[in-house]
Amino acid sequence: MLKKRLQSFVYALRGWQSVIQSEPNARVHLLFSIAVIAMGLGFGVSPSEWRWLVLCIALVLAAEAINTAIESIVDLVSPQQHPLAGKAKDTAAGAVLLLALGAVFIGLSIFLPYVNVWLQ
């Protein structure tokens, strides 16, 4: 049983590696996530602020992975262009965009006070 659980982690990591390698937007989200972590460490954000930042990072990266999975499934079942296939892909991408915009808002609300103090 333990071997099966460990193998599931291997599969999950392989999936995430595939997302990073195949999706330019996932790499952009990952780079921004690294930048947010660096800024959080640099500014010494509070534990409650870290919770928000980690939640935002996790949600955006997970949404990107889910979007990639949806796109792959749609491509598999509908290799030719179809309006419903496009709608499914656009809707999934829109969900990622909404989460990313929400994460930007939360990030700005956390970091702007630190930046203002740093600039003064």
N, C-alpha and C positions, 0 to 999 in steps of 0.2 A: 504494500500500500504506500509506503514512504517513497519507494522508487517511482511509482506512478505520479505522486504529488510533485516530486522533483522534476520529472519529465514534463509535467504541465508548465512549470516555470521555464524550462528550456524552450518549449513551444511558444510561450508568451514572449520571451525575449527575442526569439527568431521573428515573430510577427512584428514586434516594435522595430527591429533592425530593418525589416523589409519596408516598413512605412518610412523610416528615415532615409533609406537609400532611394526609394522610388518617388517620394513626394517632396518637391521643393518647398511647399508651404509648411510641411512638417519640420523641415530644417530651419525655416525662418522662426517658427514658434519655439523650437528648441533653443535657438540662439538668443531669442528674447527671454526665454526662461532662465538661461544661464546669466544673462545680463541682470535680470531682476534679482536673482540669488546673490550676485556680486554686489549689487547696490544695497540689498538688505544687510549683507555682512558689513559693507563699508559704512553705512549709516547707523548700524546697530539698532535695527527696528525692534520693537517690543515683541514679546511672545504672541500676543493676540494679533498683531499685524502679520507676523509670520504665518499664523493659521490661515489668514485670508489669502496671503500670497501663495502659499502651498496649495490651497484649495483651487485658486484660479489657474495655477500652472497645471495641476492634475486634470482639471476639467477641460482646459483647452487642448492639452496633449491627448487626452482620452477621446475627445470629440474628433480630433484630427484622425486618430486611428479608426474610429467608427466610420467616419466619412470615407476613408480609404477602403474599408471593408465593404461598405455599401456600393461604392463605385466598382469594386472588383466583381461583386455579385451581379450588378446590373450589366457590366460588360460581358460576363459569362452567359447570362440568360438572354441578352439582347445585343449581340455583336453589331448589328446594324442600327443606325440611328432610328429612334422612335420617340415621339413626344413624351410618353410616360417615363421612358428611361431617362430622358433629359430632365424631366420634372423631379424624379427621385434624386438624381445627382445634384441638381441645383438646390433642392430642399436641404439635403445633407450638408452641402457647402454653406448654405445660409445659416444653419445651426452653429457651425463652427465660427462663422463671422459674428453672430450674436454673442457667443461666449467670449470671443476674443475682444470685442468692444466692451463688454462688461468687465473683463479683466483689466483692460486699459483704464477704465474709469476707476476701478478699485485701486490699481497701481498708482494712478495720479493722486488719488485722495490720500494715499499713504505717503508717497514720496515727496509731493510738493512742499509740505511743511518742512521736511528735512532739507530740501534744496534751498528753500528760502532762508533757513538758518545758516546754511553753509555759505550762501552768497553774501550774507551780512557779515 
